[in-house]
Amino acid sequence: MKLLEVYILRRIFQMFLVTLIPVLTIIWTIQVLGRLNLVTDTGQSMGSFATLATFILPTIIPVVLPFALVIGITQTLTAMNNDSELPVIDAAGSARSIIYRPVLLLGILLSLFSFTVTNFIEPPSRVAARQMVAEAYADLLSSVIEEKTFRSIEDGLYVQISERHSGRVLRGLFVVDYRDPNFDLIYYAREGSIDESGTSLTMRDGEVHRKAADGRISIIKFVSYAFDLSAMAKSQGGLPQYSTDRSLAFLLNPDPNDPYYKETPAPYRAELHRRLSDWLFPITFALVSLVIAGNTRSHRQRQVHPMVYALFLAFLIRWLGFSATNLVERHPAYAFAPYVVPVASMAIAIYMLATNRQFSTPRLIRTSINRISRNIQSRFQARSGGGAA
């Protein structure tokens, strides 16, 4: 690469990181705080909480990364234009490829990085995070809950234990289950035990009170009763496998006998096409940003910062991508739709770059902006005139 191309690439990459890290940190913090109950409810250490937070990170990187690239490109090229660097490059007779190559190189590298994270890092991270939460709640009854204290296992499910004995044996069980809106369940049992997976509580010598919505109450005594503790661990064995948890190899060639795939194949189909199309958005957004901010502009032409237009188009394209993926889940015939959105956007951007067409603000938007600017200016002038009087 030429020295000027390295200079442009370095500036864009620096601005990209300056944008990516704070935004990623904010979104990551919000996601992590939503799982703070892992520590408060199960007594896990902060080290376990930090590990869980690390597992969450790969799920948000591919979403944030393309938009950070848009900001990095448009902000850098706009600053270079304002500092007369782009006009000097054009005046020197340099080819436009000097500006295009570093931008496209970064876009391609980030697309490959996004493909790797989405298909090979994110799925096992999702499984590891859910497995960690399941194991934490598996030990909740047997080792964490204090004796003779009500504790919430999940929304609408409360447990009290009178005594805890070795071998995961519990005595004096009291379970309240309000999760079903049609009826309430209250369990009493003299003794109980938890299986090794922590997903099933077997109660012995007790009774269950069932209160229907109309107020009728029925009481059933039992010798032994198995109670499901967690929706995260099904009786089919271990954690349920969602489409987002599956590897790319499984999505390309799913096992027709897999119970989860047989039950709902549509999400697996949509997930496959999402993974094979989402990685195109970084290079797509790089091309769109070049169309908007890659040309030399005079200060008179500048109405709104190019970043505003670039982000608007990026959000629009990304929304169309999400809509196309949802469409595939409902209608298999539209399997091509997730690919059309980024490919068509790239084709339009490449055509505009090849023909040296500049992005111009639509007349309606330009007129509206000018009208708003005049109104604001006239109001400031009126206020300043009134203050002087």
C-alpha positions in Angstrom: 0.0 0.0 0.0 1.1 3.5 -0.7 2.0 5.9 2.2 -1.2 7.9 1.6 -3.3 4.8 1.7 -1.7 3.7 5.0 -2.4 7.1 6.4 -6.1 7.0 5.5 -6.4 3.4 6.7 -4.8 4.3 10.1 -7.1 7.3 10.6 -10.2 5.4 9.7 -9.3 2.5 11.9 -8.5 4.8 14.9 -11.8 6.5 14.6 -13.5 3.1 14.2 -12.0 2.0 17.5 -12.9 5.2 19.2 -16.5 4.7 18.2 -16.7 0.9 18.7 -15.3 0.6 22.2 -17.6 3.1 24.0 -20.8 2.0 22.2 -19.9 -1.7 22.7 -19.2 -1.0 26.4 -22.5 0.7 26.9 -24.5 -2.0 25.2 -22.5 -4.7 26.9 -23.0 -3.1 30.3 -26.8 -3.0 29.8 -26.8 -6.7 28.8 -24.7 -7.7 31.7 -26.7 -5.8 34.3 -29.8 -7.6 33.1 -28.1 -10.8 34.4 -27.0 -9.4 37.7 -29.5 -11.7 39.4 -27.0 -14.6 38.7 -25.0 -13.2 41.7 -27.9 -11.9 43.8 -30.1 -15.0 43.5 -27.6 -17.8 43.4 -24.7 -16.5 45.4 -22.2 -16.8 42.6 -18.9 -15.0 42.8 -18.0 -11.9 40.8 -15.5 -14.1 38.9 -18.4 -16.2 37.6 -20.3 -13.0 36.8 -17.3 -11.7 34.8 -17.1 -15.1 33.0 -20.8 -14.8 32.0 -20.2 -11.2 30.8 -17.4 -12.5 28.6 -19.7 -15.0 27.0 -22.2 -12.3 26.2 -19.7 -10.1 24.3 -19.6 -12.1 21.1 -23.4 -11.8 20.7 -23.3 -8.0 20.4 -20.0 -7.4 18.5 -21.4 -8.3 15.0 -24.4 -6.0 15.5 -22.4 -2.9 16.6 -19.4 -3.3 14.4 -20.9 -2.2 11.0 -22.3 1.0 12.4 -19.0 1.9 14.1 -17.4 1.4 10.7 -19.8 3.9 9.1 -19.0 6.5 11.7 -15.3 5.9 11.4 -15.3 6.3 7.6 -17.6 9.2 7.3 -16.1 11.2 10.2 -12.5 10.6 8.9 -13.3 11.5 5.2 -15.4 14.5 6.3 -12.5 15.8 8.5 -10.1 15.3 5.6 -12.3 17.2 3.3 -12.7 20.1 5.8 -8.9 20.2 6.3 -8.5 20.4 2.5 -6.8 17.0 2.3 -9.2 15.5 -0.1 -9.2 18.6 -2.4 -5.3 18.4 -2.5 -5.5 14.7 -3.4 -7.8 15.5 -6.3 -5.8 18.5 -7.4 -2.6 16.3 -7.5 -4.3 14.1 -10.1 -4.3 11.0 -7.8 -6.7 8.2 -8.7 -9.8 7.8 -6.5 -8.6 4.3 -5.7 -6.2 5.8 -3.2 -9.2 6.7 -1.1 -11.2 3.6 -2.0 -8.6 0.9 -1.3 -8.0 1.4 2.4 -11.7 1.8 3.1 -12.6 -1.4 1.2 -9.7 -3.3 2.7 -10.9 -2.5 6.2 -14.5 -3.3 5.2 -13.5 -6.7 3.9 -11.4 -7.5 6.9 -14.2 -6.6 9.3 -16.7 -8.7 7.2 -14.4 -11.7 7.6 -14.1 -11.0 11.3 -17.8 -10.7 11.6 -18.3 -14.0 9.7 -15.9 -15.7 12.1 -17.5 -14.4 15.3 -21.1 -15.1 14.1 -20.5 -18.6 13.0 -17.7 -20.0 15.2 -17.5 -17.9 18.4 -21.1 -16.7 19.1 -22.9 -20.1 19.1 -20.6 -21.9 21.7 -20.6 -18.7 23.7 -24.4 -18.7 23.9 -24.4 -22.3 25.0 -21.7 -21.7 27.6 -23.6 -18.8 29.0 -26.8 -20.7 29.4 -25.1 -23.7 30.7 -23.4 -21.6 33.4 -26.7 -20.0 34.4 -28.4 -23.5 34.5 -25.6 -24.9 36.7 -25.9 -21.9 39.0 -29.6 -22.4 39.5 -29.1 -26.2 39.8 -27.2 -25.6 43.0 -29.6 -23.0 44.2 -31.9 -25.3 46.3 -29.3 -27.8 47.4 -26.6 -25.5 48.6 -27.5 -21.8 48.4 -31.0 -21.1 49.8 -31.0 -20.4 53.5 -33.1 -22.7 55.6 -36.6 -21.4 56.6 -36.3 -18.5 54.1 -38.5 -17.9 51.1 -36.5 -17.6 47.9 -37.6 -16.8 44.3 -36.3 -19.3 41.8 -37.9 -17.4 38.9 -40.9 -15.2 38.3 -43.9 -16.8 40.1 -41.9 -19.6 41.7 -40.9 -19.5 45.4 -39.4 -22.1 47.6 -38.8 -22.6 51.3 -36.7 -25.3 53.0 -36.9 -26.2 56.6 -33.7 -28.4 56.8 -30.9 -29.3 54.4 -29.1 -32.7 54.7 -26.2 -34.3 52.9 -26.7 -36.0 49.6 -28.8 -33.2 48.2 -31.7 -34.2 50.6 -34.1 -31.5 51.8 -36.8 -31.7 54.5 -39.8 -29.6 55.1 -40.4 -28.3 51.5 -42.9 -25.6 50.7 -43.2 -24.6 47.0 -45.5 -21.9 45.6 -46.0 -21.8 41.8 -47.9 -18.8 40.3 -46.4 -19.1 36.8 -49.6 -20.4 35.1 -52.3 -17.6 35.0 -55.1 -20.2 34.9 -54.3 -21.7 38.4 -52.1 -21.5 41.4 -50.2 -24.4 42.9 -48.9 -24.8 46.4 -46.8 -27.9 47.3 -46.1 -29.3 50.8 -43.7 -32.2 51.3 -41.9 -33.8 54.2 -38.9 -34.7 52.2 -37.3 -34.1 48.8 -34.2 -34.5 46.8 -32.6 -32.8 43.7 -31.2 -34.8 40.8 -27.5 -34.3 39.8 -28.5 -32.0 36.9 -30.5 -29.8 39.3 -33.4 -29.6 36.9 -35.9 -31.9 38.8 -37.0 -31.8 42.4 -38.5 -35.1 43.7 -40.9 -34.5 46.6 -42.1 -37.3 48.8 -45.0 -37.7 51.3 -46.8 -34.5 50.6 -49.8 -32.8 49.0 -50.5 -30.2 46.4 -53.2 -27.5 46.6 -54.6 -26.4 43.2 -56.6 -23.2 43.1 -58.4 -22.5 39.8 -59.3 -19.1 38.3 -62.9 -19.4 39.6 -61.7 -19.9 43.2 -62.2 -23.7 43.4 -59.6 -25.5 45.4 -58.6 -29.1 45.0 -56.2 -31.0 47.3 -54.2 -34.0 46.1 -51.9 -36.1 48.3 -48.9 -37.9 46.8 -46.3 -40.4 47.8 -43.8 -39.1 45.3 -43.9 -36.1 42.9 -41.3 -34.8 40.4 -41.3 -31.0 40.0 -39.5 -29.3 37.1 -37.2 -26.6 38.4 -36.1 -24.9 35.3 -37.4 -24.1 31.8 -33.8 -24.1 30.7 -33.3 -27.8 31.1 -35.9 -30.0 29.4 -36.7 -33.6 30.0 -35.2 -34.4 26.5 -31.8 -34.1 28.1 -29.7 -31.1 29.0 -30.2 -27.6 27.8 -32.7 -27.1 24.9 -30.8 -26.4 21.7 -32.1 -23.3 19.9 -31.2 -22.4 16.3 -28.8 -19.7 17.5 -26.9 -22.3 19.5 -26.2 -24.6 16.6 -23.0 -24.7 14.6 -22.8 -23.7 11.0 -22.2 -27.3 10.0 -25.4 -28.4 11.7 -27.4 -25.6 10.0 -26.0 -26.5 6.6 -26.9 -30.2 7.1 -29.4 -30.6 10.0 -30.1 -33.9 11.5 -33.8 -34.7 10.5 -34.2 -36.8 13.6 -33.1 -34.0 16.0 -36.1 -33.4 18.3 -35.7 -29.6 18.4 -35.2 -29.3 14.6 -38.2 -31.6 14.0 -40.4 -29.5 16.3 -39.6 -26.1 14.7 -37.5 -26.3 11.5 -38.4 -22.7 10.4 -36.0 -20.9 12.9 -33.1 -23.1 11.8 -33.7 -22.1 8.2 -33.8 -18.4 9.0 -30.8 -18.7 11.2 -28.7 -20.3 8.4 -29.5 -17.5 5.9 -28.9 -14.9 8.6 -25.4 -16.2 9.3 -24.6 -16.4 5.6 -25.7 -12.9 4.9 -25.0 -10.8 8.0 -21.3 -10.8 7.5 -21.8 -8.8 4.2 -23.0 -5.7 6.1 -19.5 -4.2 7.0 -18.4 -4.1 3.4 -21.8 -2.9 2.3 -21.7 -0.1 4.8 -18.1 0.8 3.8 -19.3 1.2 0.1 -22.3 3.3 1.2 -20.1 5.5 3.3 -17.7 6.0 0.4 -20.6 7.1 -1.8 -21.7 9.7 0.7 -18.4 11.0 2.1 -15.8 9.9 -0.4 -16.0 12.9 -2.8 -14.6 16.4 -2.4 -17.2 18.9 -1.4 -17.1 22.6 -0.9 -18.3 24.2 2.3 -21.2 25.7 0.4 -22.4 22.2 -0.5 -22.3 21.0 3.1 -25.8 21.1 4.6 -25.9 18.1 7.0 -23.0 16.1 8.2 -22.5 13.1 5.8 -22.5 10.8 8.9 -26.2 11.5 9.4 -27.1 10.3 5.9 -24.8 7.4 6.1 -26.2 6.2 9.4 -29.7 6.7 8.2 -29.1 4.5 5.2 -27.2 2.0 7.3 -30.1 1.6 9.7 -32.5 1.3 6.8 -30.4 -1.4 5.1 -30.0 -3.2 8.4 -33.7 -3.1 9.1 -34.4 -4.5 5.7 -32.0 -7.3 6.5 -33.8 -8.2 9.7 -37.1 -8.1 7.9 -35.8 -10.4 5.2 -34.6 -12.9 7.8 -38.0 -12.9 9.5 -39.7 -13.3 6.1 -37.6 -16.5 5.4 -38.8 -18.0 8.7 -42.4 -17.6 7.6 -42.0 -18.3 3.9 -39.2 -20.6 2.7 -39.7 -19.4 -0.9 -38.1 -16.1 0.1 -34.8 -17.7 1.1 -33.0 -15.3 -1.3 -34.2 -12.2 0.4 -31.5 -11.9 3.1 -28.9 -11.8 0.4 -30.7 -9.4 -1.9 -30.5 -6.6 0.7 -26.7 -6.3 1.1 -25.9 -7.4 -2.5 -28.3 -4.9 -4.1 -27.0 -2.2 -1.8 -23.4 -3.0 -2.8 -24.3 -3.1 -6.5 -25.9 0.4 -6.3 -22.9 1.8 -4.3 -20.4 0.3 -6.7 -22.3 1.7 -9.7 -22.3 5.2 -8.2 -18.6 5.0 -7.4 -17.7 3.6 -10.8 -19.6 6.4 -12.6 -18.3 9.0 -10.2 -21.9 10.0 -9.1 -22.1 12.0 -6.0 -24.8 11.6 -3.3 -27.0 14.6 -3.2 -29.5 15.6 -0.6 -33.1 15.1 -1.9 -34.7 18.5 -2.7 -37.5 18.0 -0.2 -35.1 17.3 2.7 -32.8 20.2 1.6 -35.7 22.6 1.4 -37.0 21.5 4.8 -33.6 21.9 6.4 -33.2 25.4 4.9 -36.6 26.4 6.1 -35.9 25.2 9.6 -32.6 27.0 9.6 -34.2 30.3 8.5 -36.9 30.0 11.2 -34.3 29.4 13.9 -32.2 32.3 12.7 -35.2 34.6 12.6 -36.2 33.7 16.1 -32.7 34.3 17.5 -32.6 37.7 15.7 -36.1 38.6 17.1 -35.0 37.7 20.6 -31.7 39.6 20.4 -33.6 42.6 19.0 -36.1 42.5 21.8 -33.4 42.2 24.4 -31.6 45.3 22.9 -34.8 47.3 23.1 
